[in-house]
Amino acid sequence: MPRDHRTAKSIRVLLAEDQGMMRGALALLLGMEPDIQVVAQVGTGDALVDAALIHRPHVALLDIELPGMGGLDAAAALRDEAPDCRVLILTTSGRPGYLRRAMDAGAAGFLVKDGPVEELARAIRRVLTGETVVDPALAAAAVSAGPNPLTDRERDTLDASADGATVADIAARLHLSESTVRDHLSSAIGKTGTRERTEALREARQQGWL
């Protein structure tokens, strides 16, 4: 709906944040804005889509590190199930890879949590006009870092190794041959400039590629 057609308290917002105190504080502060109403709050990514379908928010604010389904996966699910809802990702970690993945997941904005609530409120209003709102420092870091070098399969394979799983375990989990798993892990190690898969996993996470 065009912004000039909205009445007071007409921007419906859903908050997805696992820390109860942070979630409550955000809801309180945003609720003080004359044109914003927090209609739902959830603490996990798994609860996001159902809450959006019930409460029909115009904007969803998602913590990137939600328990269960992470914020980026939740954003993609919301794009598919509630495409009219605009998504703003909030993060405490400005990892360059996160921004690119957020945009790929359909997010309309990407902001750091320590900004003033007035800036967040402005971002909510701006995404409803069709704008994409990105923290300038995060945008510059993402451009400098370049694209994610890992393929989807390399990411999946590396991620599946996080709990110390053997090659056989990963192969069974991903329905791949053991030789294919080894190839993906070897490629991921090479692309991250590391020596073995635990280092590759750590580097990929630090860059926001996983």
C-alpha positions as CSV (number, residue, x, y, z in Angstrom):
1,M,0.0,0.0,0.0
2,P,1.4,3.4,-0.9
3,R,2.8,5.3,2.1
4,D,0.5,8.2,1.7
5,H,-2.6,5.9,2.0
6,R,-1.6,4.7,5.5
7,T,-3.2,5.9,8.6
8,A,-1.6,6.2,12.1
9,K,-0.5,2.8,13.5
10,S,-1.0,1.2,10.1
11,I,2.5,-0.3,9.5
12,R,2.2,-3.8,10.9
13,V,5.5,-5.2,12.1
14,L,6.5,-8.7,13.2
15,L,9.6,-9.1,15.4
16,A,11.7,-12.3,15.3
17,E,14.4,-12.1,18.0
18,D,15.5,-14.9,20.3
19,Q,16.5,-12.6,23.2
20,G,13.4,-11.8,25.1
21,M,14.7,-8.5,26.6
22,M,15.9,-7.3,23.2
23,R,12.6,-8.3,21.6
24,G,10.6,-6.5,24.3
25,A,12.6,-3.4,24.1
26,L,12.3,-3.2,20.3
27,A,8.6,-3.7,20.5
28,L,8.2,-1.0,23.1
29,L,10.4,1.5,21.2
30,L,8.8,0.9,17.8
31,G,5.4,1.0,19.3
32,M,6.1,4.6,20.3
33,E,6.3,5.6,16.7
34,P,3.0,7.1,15.5
35,D,2.6,4.9,12.4
36,I,4.1,1.6,13.6
37,Q,2.3,-1.3,15.3
38,V,4.1,-4.5,16.5
39,V,1.5,-7.1,15.8
40,A,3.5,-10.3,16.6
41,Q,6.7,-11.4,18.3
42,V,8.5,-14.8,17.9
43,G,11.7,-16.2,19.4
44,T,12.6,-18.8,16.8
45,G,12.8,-18.9,13.0
46,D,10.5,-21.9,12.9
47,A,7.6,-19.9,14.3
48,L,8.1,-17.0,11.8
49,V,6.0,-18.1,8.8
50,D,3.0,-19.2,10.8
51,A,3.0,-15.9,12.7
52,A,3.2,-14.0,9.4
53,L,0.3,-15.9,7.9
54,I,-1.8,-15.3,11.0
55,H,-1.0,-11.6,11.7
56,R,-0.2,-10.4,8.1
57,P,2.6,-7.9,8.9
58,H,3.8,-5.4,6.3
59,V,7.4,-5.8,7.5
60,A,9.2,-8.5,9.4
61,L,12.4,-7.7,11.4
62,L,14.6,-10.8,11.7
63,D,17.6,-11.4,13.8
64,I,20.1,-13.2,11.6
65,E,21.0,-15.8,14.3
66,L,17.6,-17.2,15.2
67,P,17.5,-20.6,16.8
68,G,16.0,-23.4,14.8
69,M,15.6,-22.0,11.3
70,G,18.2,-19.2,11.0
71,G,17.2,-15.7,9.9
72,L,18.4,-16.1,6.3
73,D,16.6,-19.3,5.8
74,A,13.5,-17.8,7.5
75,A,13.7,-14.8,5.2
76,A,13.6,-17.2,2.1
77,A,10.7,-19.1,3.6
78,L,8.8,-15.9,4.2
79,R,9.5,-14.7,0.7
80,D,7.8,-17.9,-0.6
81,E,4.9,-18.1,1.9
82,A,4.1,-14.4,2.4
83,P,5.6,-12.5,-0.5
84,D,3.9,-9.2,0.4
85,C,5.8,-9.0,3.6
86,R,9.0,-7.0,3.4
87,V,12.0,-8.4,5.4
88,L,14.6,-6.4,7.3
89,I,17.5,-8.4,8.6
90,L,19.1,-7.2,11.9
91,T,22.6,-8.4,13.0
92,T,25.3,-7.7,15.5
93,S,27.8,-9.3,13.1
94,G,28.7,-7.4,9.9
95,R,30.1,-10.4,8.1
96,P,30.3,-9.5,4.4
97,G,28.9,-12.8,3.1
98,Y,25.7,-12.4,5.2
99,L,24.6,-9.3,3.2
100,R,24.8,-11.1,-0.2
101,R,23.0,-14.1,1.2
102,A,20.3,-11.9,2.7
103,M,19.7,-10.2,-0.6
104,D,19.5,-13.6,-2.3
105,A,16.9,-14.6,0.3
106,G,14.7,-11.7,-0.7
107,A,15.5,-9.3,2.1
108,A,14.7,-5.7,1.5
109,G,17.2,-4.4,4.1
110,F,20.2,-5.3,6.3
111,L,21.0,-3.2,9.4
112,V,23.1,-3.5,12.5
113,K,21.4,-3.8,15.8
114,D,23.3,-1.0,17.6
115,G,21.8,1.7,15.4
116,P,19.2,4.2,16.8
117,V,15.6,3.1,16.8
118,E,14.7,6.2,14.8
119,E,16.9,4.9,12.0
120,L,15.2,1.5,12.2
121,A,11.8,3.1,12.0
122,R,12.9,5.1,8.9
123,A,14.1,1.9,7.3
124,I,10.8,0.2,7.9
125,R,9.0,3.1,6.2
126,R,11.5,3.1,3.3
127,V,11.2,-0.6,2.5
128,L,7.5,-0.1,2.1
129,T,8.1,2.3,-0.7
130,G,10.2,-0.3,-2.5
131,E,13.6,0.8,-1.4
132,T,16.4,-1.5,-0.3
133,V,18.0,-0.3,2.9
134,V,21.5,-1.4,3.7
135,D,23.9,-0.2,6.4
136,P,26.6,1.7,4.4
137,A,29.6,0.1,6.2
138,L,28.2,-3.4,5.6
139,A,27.6,-2.6,2.0
140,A,31.2,-1.4,1.5
141,A,32.6,-4.5,3.3
142,A,30.5,-6.8,1.1
143,V,31.7,-5.1,-2.1
144,S,35.3,-5.3,-0.9
145,A,35.0,-9.0,0.0
146,G,33.6,-10.0,-3.3
147,P,31.1,-12.9,-3.9
148,N,30.9,-16.1,-2.0
149,P,33.3,-18.5,-3.7
150,L,31.6,-21.7,-2.4
151,T,29.0,-23.5,-4.4
152,D,25.8,-24.6,-2.8
153,R,27.0,-28.2,-2.6
154,E,30.4,-27.1,-1.1
155,R,28.5,-25.1,1.5
156,D,26.1,-28.0,2.3
157,T,29.0,-30.4,2.6
158,L,31.1,-28.2,4.8
159,D,28.2,-27.3,7.0
160,A,27.4,-31.0,7.4
161,S,30.9,-31.6,8.7
162,A,30.4,-29.1,11.6
163,D,29.6,-31.8,14.2
164,G,32.7,-33.8,13.5
165,A,30.9,-36.1,11.1
166,T,33.0,-38.6,9.1
167,V,33.0,-38.5,5.3
168,A,30.7,-41.6,5.4
169,D,28.3,-39.8,7.7
170,I,28.2,-36.7,5.5
171,A,27.7,-38.8,2.4
172,A,24.7,-40.6,3.9
173,R,23.2,-37.3,5.2
174,L,23.5,-35.6,1.8
175,H,22.8,-38.7,-0.3
176,L,26.2,-38.3,-2.1
177,S,29.0,-40.7,-2.7
178,E,32.0,-40.6,-0.4
179,S,34.3,-39.6,-3.3
180,T,32.0,-36.6,-4.1
181,V,32.0,-35.5,-0.5
182,R,35.8,-35.6,-0.4
183,D,35.9,-33.6,-3.7
184,H,33.6,-30.9,-2.2
185,L,35.5,-30.7,1.0
186,S,38.8,-30.5,-0.8
187,S,37.4,-27.7,-3.1
188,A,36.1,-25.8,-0.1
189,I,39.4,-26.0,1.7
190,G,41.2,-24.7,-1.3
191,K,38.8,-21.8,-1.9
192,T,39.0,-20.7,1.8
193,G,42.8,-20.8,1.7
194,T,42.9,-23.2,4.7
195,R,44.6,-26.5,5.4
196,E,41.8,-28.8,6.6
197,R,38.0,-28.8,6.9
198,T,37.7,-27.5,10.5
199,E,39.7,-24.4,9.4
200,A,37.7,-24.1,6.2
201,L,34.4,-24.3,8.3
202,R,35.7,-21.6,10.7
203,E,36.8,-19.3,7.8
204,A,33.5,-19.7,5.9
205,R,31.5,-18.8,9.0
206,Q,33.7,-15.8,9.8
207,Q,33.1,-14.5,6.2
208,G,29.4,-15.2,6.4
209,W,29.4,-17.8,3.6
210,L,27.6,-20.3,5.8
